[in-house]
Amino acid sequence: MKIWIIYDSKFGSNKRVAALMQELLSPNHEVQVAYAKNVNPKAVLATNPDALLFGGPRRIGNISYTLRSWVKRYAKTLQRRQRRMKKIAAWETRGEMKPEAANAESKMERNIYEKNLKTGELWVNLIEKIPVEELPQELLSLNIINETSLGNGQLEQEYEAKVRAFIQRFEA
C-alpha cells in the first residue's frame, strides 16, 4: 500500500510520532512523510496514495490550523477528482486534561477545559470530509506531560506502545 503521513508540529512531538509510524509501516508499505506546511495536497494526490495518516497538536481545544487547512484542501481535491482513499486515520497530541480545570477560578481555564471536551467532535467532522472506502479507526490521542506555558512538554511514556497498537489496527 502507498501511504502518506502528514503532520503538524511546533515542538517536535508530532514529528516523532510520524517518524515512528513511518518506521513501523515501511517494511510492508511504500511510506512518505511530510510536514503539512511543506507539501501541497495536490502533490500528495498526484502520487496516487492508497492511505493517509495525519495528525498534529490540539491547541486550546482546536485542531491546529495548519493541519485542519491541509486536510480540508486535500478532501476538496479528492472530491473534485471523484477519488476515494482506501484508508485514513488520525492522531492528536494534547496537554493533559486535568479534571480540576473544570472548577478553576479562571474563566479562561474553564473555557479551555470545555473546548477540549468537544475536540473529538472537531476531529470527527474533519475526518468525515475525506472520501474513504473503509470507515476510519478511532482517533489516537497522545498526552503531552510537563507542559509549560510555552507548550513544550514531553510525549507520555506509553506513546510508543500506543502508536504500535494504532498502526497494528490500521494495517489489519
Secondary structure, DSSP 4 states (H G I P E B T S, - for coil): -EEEEEE--SSSHHHHHHHHHHHHHTTTSEEEEEEGGGS-HHHHHTT--SEEEEEEEEETTEE-HHHHHHHHHHHHHHHHTT--BSEEEEEEEEEPPPGGGGG-SSHHHHHHHHHHHTHHHHHHHHHTTS-BSSPPPPPEEEEEES--TT---EE-TTHHHHHHHHHHHHH-
